[in-house]
Amino acid sequence: MKIIGVSLLLFGSVIALSVGIDLFQGTNLLQALYNALSPFRVMEVAELFVLFSLLFFFFAESLYLVLKKRQQKQQ
């Protein structure tokens, strides 16, 4: 769970930094959010497949480790 929490915290911090820099440059909030999320809009099908595969394996491994730890705790 720590890995997922740290990863989400880092992702949120980087997005906030990106949006903050865009706001300091004079763009409005909507355009700043669009700029922060635009790399995900131009991805091809193969790139999206790899992205979602990696995310799936990351969360699946984390879930497996949590369940394994919980099972060992019960024994």
Phi, psi and omega in degrees: 000328180297321182296316180295316180298315180294319179298315178294322178296317178294318179299314179297321179294319180293319177296317179297320178297315179298314179295319179298317178296318178297321179294321177293335178279353173106007177276159177279171186297318181297317179292324179295318177294321177298317179296324181290326184258000184294331177301331180282343182278336184259009181287144176278173183298317181296320179293320177295321178299315179295317179300310182290330175295314179296319177296319179298313180296324178297310181288326178294318179294319178297317178296318179300316181294322178295315180295321179295318179294319179295320181293321178293328180292325181286336182279000000 
